[in-house]
């Protein structure tokens, strides 16, 4: 992300934060569907005991969702560029049972992340139309590249779809076909979900795409269903 887009993004979130405070409206979610996205993005993972990276974490509300689900044993790191959101996250969402929760203020693509995570999750960070020199798809692909590199389990990202009835001037709508094609460059075992909201979709990339050559089934899938 170039300086122009970074400054605009931070400025917009700061303005909404000063207007709405600790509210989904500050994050641009004004229809009460944040937990639906969290439900979808965590639907393929067993979170217990795992390390999670949340890109564009906002207030760290994924921890609230996990707490409501009774999940309190995991390691969580949230990254966001807006300092006010990170400070609020540390104040409100830093404790959940045995979970280890921490936050980093910065740009995901610029931060050196030496550790590996089981799962990398992002919701909402791909929905802004850039006004600077960076192409939106280049940004998405760079985030996918880095996320796949630093995870051992998988990646789950939520997007606005280009299969819509209307568009706002400031939003970016991704092509499911294009992103699923890029996901295939990272793994043979992928998933696209467009069954929860008509104008959004989620892409999952699983790192383990090993398969049994005798029955051509993914090994991980056979483990999940206890296939004999």
C-alpha positions in Angstrom: 0.0 0.0 0.0 1.5 3.4 -1.0 1.6 6.4 1.3 -1.5 8.0 -0.2 -3.8 5.1 0.4 -2.3 4.4 3.8 -2.9 8.0 5.0 -6.5 7.9 3.6 -7.3 4.6 5.2 -6.0 5.6 8.6 -7.7 9.0 8.4 -11.1 7.5 7.5 -11.0 5.0 10.3 -9.9 7.6 12.8 -12.7 9.9 11.8 -15.3 7.1 12.2 -13.7 6.1 15.5 -14.0 9.6 16.9 -17.7 9.6 15.7 -18.8 6.1 16.8 -16.2 4.9 19.3 -16.1 1.1 19.9 -18.7 0.1 17.4 -18.9 -2.0 14.2 -19.7 1.2 12.4 -16.2 2.4 13.0 -15.0 -0.6 11.0 -17.5 0.0 8.2 -19.8 -2.8 9.3 -23.2 -1.2 9.8 -25.5 -4.2 9.2 -24.6 -6.4 12.2 -23.1 -9.2 10.1 -19.6 -9.3 11.6 -20.1 -12.6 13.4 -21.4 -14.2 10.3 -18.1 -13.5 8.6 -16.2 -14.8 11.6 -18.3 -18.0 11.6 -17.5 -18.6 7.9 -13.8 -17.8 8.2 -13.3 -20.2 11.1 -15.6 -22.9 9.7 -12.8 -25.0 8.3 -10.4 -24.8 11.2 -10.1 -26.4 14.7 -9.0 -23.3 16.6 -8.3 -24.9 19.9 -4.6 -24.8 20.8 -3.7 -23.2 17.4 -1.9 -19.9 16.5 -4.1 -17.4 14.6 -3.0 -14.3 12.7 -5.8 -11.8 12.1 -4.9 -9.2 9.4 -6.8 -5.9 9.7 -8.0 -7.0 13.1 -9.8 -3.7 14.0 -10.9 -4.0 17.6 -9.9 -7.7 17.9 -13.5 -8.7 17.9 -12.7 -12.2 16.6 -11.8 -12.9 20.2 -15.3 -11.9 21.3 -16.7 -14.3 18.7 -14.5 -17.2 19.9 -15.4 -16.5 23.5 -19.1 -16.7 22.7 -18.3 -20.0 21.0 -16.7 -21.3 24.1 -13.2 -21.4 22.5 -10.6 -20.0 25.0 -7.4 -21.9 24.3 -5.4 -20.5 21.4 -2.7 -18.0 20.5 -3.9 -14.8 18.7 -2.0 -12.0 17.1 -4.0 -9.1 15.5 -2.4 -6.6 13.1 -3.9 -3.3 12.2 -2.5 0.0 10.8 -4.8 2.3 12.9 -3.3 3.0 16.3 -6.7 4.0 17.9 -8.2 0.6 17.0 -5.2 -1.3 18.4 -5.4 0.6 21.7 -9.1 -0.1 22.0 -8.5 -3.8 21.1 -5.8 -4.1 23.8 -8.2 -2.5 26.3 -11.3 -4.6 25.5 -10.2 -7.8 23.9 -7.0 -9.0 25.5 -8.3 -11.7 27.7 -10.2 -14.9 27.0 -9.5 -17.9 29.3 -6.2 -19.5 28.5 -5.8 -17.7 25.2 -2.7 -15.7 24.6 -3.8 -12.4 22.8 -1.5 -9.7 21.5 -1.7 -6.9 18.9 0.7 -5.2 16.5 0.2 -1.7 15.0 1.5 -1.7 11.5 1.2 -2.7 7.8 1.0 -6.5 7.4 3.0 -6.4 4.2 5.8 -4.3 5.8 6.2 -6.1 9.0 8.7 -8.9 9.5 6.9 -11.9 10.9 9.4 -14.5 12.0 7.0 -17.0 13.5 4.6 -19.4 11.8 0.9 -19.4 12.3 -1.6 -22.3 11.9 -4.2 -20.1 10.3 -4.2 -16.6 8.8 -7.6 -14.8 8.6 -8.6 -11.5 7.1 -12.1 -9.9 6.9 -12.8 -6.5 5.2 -9.2 -5.5 4.3 -9.8 -6.0 0.5 -13.0 -4.0 0.2 -11.5 -0.5 -0.3 -10.8 0.8 -3.8 -7.3 2.2 -3.9 -6.7 5.8 -5.0 -3.0 5.6 -5.3 -0.6 3.6 -7.6 -1.2 0.2 -6.2 -3.5 -2.2 -8.0 -6.1 -3.8 -5.8 -5.4 -7.3 -7.2 -1.7 -6.8 -6.7 -2.4 -6.0 -3.0 -4.6 -9.1 -2.6 -2.0 -11.4 -4.3 0.8 -10.0 -2.1 -1.3 -10.6 1.0 -2.1 -14.2 -0.2 1.6 -14.8 -0.9 2.8 -13.7 2.5 0.0 -15.4 4.4 0.6 -18.7 2.7 4.3 -18.4 3.4 3.9 -17.8 7.2 1.1 -20.4 7.8 1.2 -24.1 8.3 -2.5 -24.8 8.2 -4.3 -22.5 5.9 -5.6 -19.1 4.9 -9.2 -17.7 5.0 -10.1 -14.3 3.4 -13.4 -12.6 2.9 -14.1 -10.4 -0.2 -16.8 -8.3 -1.7 -18.0 -10.0 -4.9 -18.2 -8.4 -8.3 -21.5 -10.3 -8.8 -23.5 -7.5 -7.3 -26.6 -5.4 -8.1 -24.9 -2.1 -7.2 -21.5 -0.7 -6.2 -20.3 2.2 -4.1 -17.6 4.4 -5.6 -15.2 3.7 -2.8 -15.5 -0.1 -2.6 -13.6 -2.7 -4.5 -15.4 -5.8 -5.7 -13.3 -8.9 -6.4 -13.8 -11.5 -9.1 -14.3 -14.9 -7.5 -13.0 -16.6 -10.7 -9.8 -14.6 -10.7 -9.1 -15.2 -7.0 -9.8 -18.9 -7.2 -7.4 -19.1 -10.1 -4.7 -17.4 -8.0 -5.5 -19.7 -5.1 -4.8 -22.7 -7.3 -1.2 -21.4 -7.7 -0.7 -21.9 -4.0 -2.4 -25.3 -3.4 -4.5 -28.0 -5.1 -6.8 -28.0 -2.0 -8.8 -24.9 -1.9 -12.4 -23.8 -1.3 -14.7 -20.9 -2.3 -17.8 -20.2 -0.2 -20.5 -18.0 -1.6 -23.3 -19.5 0.4 -23.6 -17.1 3.3 -24.3 -13.7 1.7 -25.0 -13.1 -2.0 -22.5 -10.2 -2.4 -19.6 -11.6 -0.5 -17.5 -14.7 -0.7 -14.6 -16.4 1.2 -11.6 -18.1 -0.2 -9.8 -20.9 1.7 -6.3 -22.1 0.9 -5.1 -25.3 2.7 -1.4 -25.8 2.9 -1.6 -29.6 3.1 -2.7 -30.7 -0.3 -1.2 -34.2 -0.2 -3.3 -36.9 -1.6 -3.4 -40.7 -1.8 -2.5 -41.8 -5.3 -4.4 -45.0 -5.0 -7.8 -43.4 -4.5 -7.0 -39.7 -5.5 -8.4 -38.3 -2.2 -6.8 -35.6 -0.2 -5.1 -37.2 2.8 -6.4 -34.5 5.2 -10.0 -35.0 4.0 -9.7 -38.8 4.6 -8.5 -38.0 8.1 -11.5 -35.7 8.7 -14.0 -38.3 7.7 -12.1 -41.2 9.1 -12.0 -42.9 5.6 -10.8 -46.4 5.6 
